[in-house]
Every structure is written in structure tokens, then in C-alpha cells.
Amino acid sequence: MRPPTPGQSTAFTEDYPAGTRTLTTPVRLGAHLTTGQAWPPSPSADLIAIWDTGATCSVITRRLVQAVGLRPISLTTCTGVSGSFETSVYLVSLLLPNGVCLPQLEVVEADLGGPEADMLIGRDVIGEGDFAVSNFGGKTTLSFRLPAVERLDFVATEGGADRR
């Protein structure tokens, strides 16, 4: 499992049984992969991640840091809804539901405010692909493709006027 080769993209779609405000998917996270190392690194963890278009970077919890045995590579200052704080930065490998591995992803450690998830996927990952959310027929669908392969424009595809 590795990043897609140039010219190749991979995608996944997650359907939720009812409308939802929290977009989650299963992922797997481990210490960063080195050249020639097979997935999964040891140790690694299967977890539920929340997709957050308002977060500039991806975040993991202290519980996940300890479970995987991660060591910080640096410190940084983060600003969140409760203010600014200094936190550790980790280098990890993230396996997405479509089987694509992001082998050298920098993530920060923070409290996500509850036990629902141990990871938040931010714009550092989302911004590398095509990301769409649909709420049709009372059900929510998340679809993600990596890397991005086209400009999504619903105004152009619907033939409507741009109402910016």
C-alpha cells in the first residue's frame, strides 16, 4: 500500500444511514513508513477518524500516541477553539479506506473533546484530493479521491448562473 502513482487516482465513498453532521471513516495509523517497509508498521492502530474541513492540519489524541508508541519530531503552537497551546508534532503513516497510504504525514497532538474518535483528518489531507459531501434523500454521503483530478463545479455542471 503506497501513494498512488502519477496519473492514477483512488477513491472511496462512505454512506451514512441517515443525515449526519459528523463525517467519520475507519482508518489505520502507525509510525511513519521507511523505504521498503511493508504495511502495517508495528505497532499500528485501527481507528475512527473525523473529517474536518475547518482544521488546517490533522490531529491525533494522547491515547493514540501512547497506543502506537509514537515519539515527537518537534513542537509547534496550535490555535483551536479554546485558544493557543504548544503541542508535539509526530510523523505517521495513515492508511485511508481506499487502501492509499500517506507514509509521511505530520500530525499534531490535541484533545478532541470526547471518546468518539482518536484522529481528526484536516485540510492537509483533504486538500490533496477531491472531497464532496452530499445530503440527498435524508442520507449523507462522503466521497474522497486522491489525488485531485478535476475542478468540481456544481454551477457549471448544472448549467446555472453563478450566484456569488
N, C-alpha and C positions, 0 to 999 in steps of 0.2 A: 504494500500500500504506500503510494507516494503521491506527490503533487502531480496534477495532470500534465501530460506532455504538451508542448506548444501546438496549438491548433485543435486540441482535444478539450472538451468540457465534460463535466459530470454534474448530475443534478439529483435532487431528492425533493419529494413533496410529503408534507406531514398534514394529514387531515384530522381535524378535531371533531368529536361527535356533536358539539354544539358551539355556538358563538363563544369565543374566549378573548379575554384581554391579555392573557399571559401566554406567549408563544414559547413552547418548550419542545426539545427534541432530545433523544438519547445521544450521547457522545462517549468517547473514551479518551482519557488523558493519561499521559505518562511523562517521565523525564524526556528531555529532547533526544531525538534520534541522531546518531552519528552515522557517517558514511558506511554503508554496507550492513548496518544493523537492521534486523528484521522486526516487524511489528508483531506483538506488542512489546514495548520495553518493559523491563521488570524493575520495580513493580509498576502497575498501572491501575486505573480505576474506571469502571463503567459508571456513568452518572447522568443526571438530567441537567441540561443547560437551558437557561432562559435567553432568548434572543432579544436584544435591547438596542434599537436604533438610536437611542439618546445617549448611549455610553460611547465614549471615544476609544476606549480600549477594553480588552477582555479581562475579566476578574475571576479569581478563584478564592475559596474560603480557606481559613486556617485549618479546618478539619481535613480538607483535601490535600493541602500542603503536607500535613503530617501523615496522612494515609499513603501518599505516594513517596514520601521521603525526599521532597524537593529541597534544594539549597538555593538561597537567593544569589542573584548575579549582581544586583545593585540595589540602590534605594532611589525612590522618587517621591515627589509630592503630588498627591491626588486631590482633586476637588470634587466633592459629591454633594448630595442634597443636604447633608448635615455639616458641611464646611470642608476645610482643607486638612489633610493629615499626611504624615510621612509613612511610607509603606515599602515593603520589599517587592522587588521585581524578580520573576522566575522565567526561565527558558523551558518551554514544554513542547511536547508533540500532541496535537489534537487530531483525533480521528472523527470525521463527520459522518452522518448517516449514509452518505453516498459512497463511503469507502475511501474518500480522499483524506490523506494525512497531511496536515500542516506541521512539518517537522521542527520548525524553529520559531515558535510563536512566543513573544514576550507577553506575559500576563502580570497583573498586579494582585496583591492580596488585600481583601477587604471583607467586611461583614455584609452579607447580602440581606440581612434582616429577617431571616426565617429558615426553617429546615427544608423548604421546598426544593432548593437547588444548591449545588456546590460550585456552579460556574455561571457566569454571565458572558455571553458572546456579544462583543461590541462591534463598533464600526470598523475596527482594524481587520476583522474577518469579513463582516457584511459588505464592506466597501470594495472587496476584491472580486465580488461576483454580482450576479443579477439576483435581486431579492424582491419577492412580491408576496403580498398578503391579500387574500380575497375573503369577503364575508358574503356568501351567496346562499340563499335558501336556509338561513339561520345557522349555517355551519361556517367555520373558519378554516382556511387552507393557507399554509405557508409553503412557498416553493423557493428553492435556492439553487443557483447554478454557479459553478466555479470553473474557470474564470468567467468574467462577464464577456458576453459575445455580441451584444447588441444594445442599443439605446431603447429602453422601454418608454413608450409614449402613448398613453391611452387616448389622448386627444387626436393624435394622427391616425390611430387605428380605427377610431370610431367616426372619423370624418367630421368631428365637431369643431366649434370655434374655441380657440384658446382663451380662457376667461381669467387670466392672471390679473 
